[in-house]
């Protein structure tokens, strides 16, 4: 047999039902970078006391976000700060509550970032997160950049291309690799880690390799029937999508752009590692707990070109160092905690051998790595599950025009809101009508004249295909709890007046 340190997933959004899946795949520690502070700390405590089956949790609690703009998603685990003093107060409050890391999000000024990072480092914990400007992240002292989208935006030197985003225009396709080399050299020199989340952001590129194994685990194992159906559907379905679009619905040029973006993303990681940079592998939210980490390792070896040993460092020693737990975790050494996994074949000859787990030990005790259909979490999540990255739920804010005259010719309705996708369908008085996707925030619906022949007040709703997710929109509360909500929005109305 072969002994490894317990694996560390350096970026998750922990689910209350996911504990057994992590342990069965040898993931003994997870770093949660986005859940409501009070809940995730209660979960961490329950696991530490042996009351809940699951991996050790290191948690950021609420992520810190700069001033929200109109169309920014607001999630329950985002805390808005509007100035430097507020940024310090929020950071100090999180540290006082016992978080292990500070998560940074968008719209934070350099002054806010410096204040937050100063407070975190003063308490001996890292600060990391999204980096809309990677050079800014270098300047203010990030410990890790999460995702590569901010790096891509920074190293696209053509201003017109930099403004492009979304459908058919992944910025990774336009990166200037001279700028990439300059940036990754600086990141490596300053020991700023990278969490690339390749499998999460580019699931469509790995459909042939991984979709079948996720389906097999989540649908063909009756002991895992407690995993919510919408999550299982969403994971399998996400392999078909590039952003909001099915890959086959992109034009040939757009498909080629996305394939180039994928190649450039892998090359970016390759150059970062070659420059001496350290990767901290994590799966984020759009992956099967436990299994997703092994898929990410397989990508690092088979697509980026790391050796199996180099890849294993990204889920053992490197995250232990980054999250300041390397005195106890991250390697098999006398004096460290006996947090270990035993595998049947040598993972240094084939990274897929790391999946063949026979035993898992936490603090020297062998733990049960089976699945149990009766598994429950005594402290379930206190907020709705957020699966908006898998499929959003639509929310209507405005309908225009608000009124027409009976007998009018066909009317084009403009619906403003959030959670719209190219496959959204508008229903007018329970009748499906022709729908045009304008953006995530706008749809146009064609109401034919035969539906406008009688006066009245008629409901207008938007339906997204399953699976669905929760949208946390400005001024809107979540729709319903996970597994109970429908794929249909709230109702808007069109008044048809008497002629």
VENQUIRA-V132690 format. One record per helix or strand. SS is the DSSP state (H for helix, E for strand). FROM is the first residue (numbers start at 0). TO is the last residue. If there is no record, write none. Layout:
ss: {SS/SS}
from: {FROM/FROM}
to: {TO/TO}
//
This chain:
ss: {E/E/H/E/H/E/E/E/H/E/H/E/H/E/H/H/H/H/E/H/H/H/H/E/E/H/H/E/H/H/H/E/H/E/E/E/E/E/E/E/E/H/E/E/E}
from: {1/6/18/26/36/55/62/77/83/100/109/125/133/143/148/158/170/176/192/197/202/221/228/240/244/246/251/278/290/307/316/339/350/356/364/394/402/410/424/430/441/448/455/487/491}
to: {4/11/23/31/47/58/64/79/96/103/121/128/139/145/154/161/173/188/194/200/218/223/237/241/245/248/273/278/303/312/321/342/354/361/365/399/404/417/427/438/446/451/462/487/496}
//
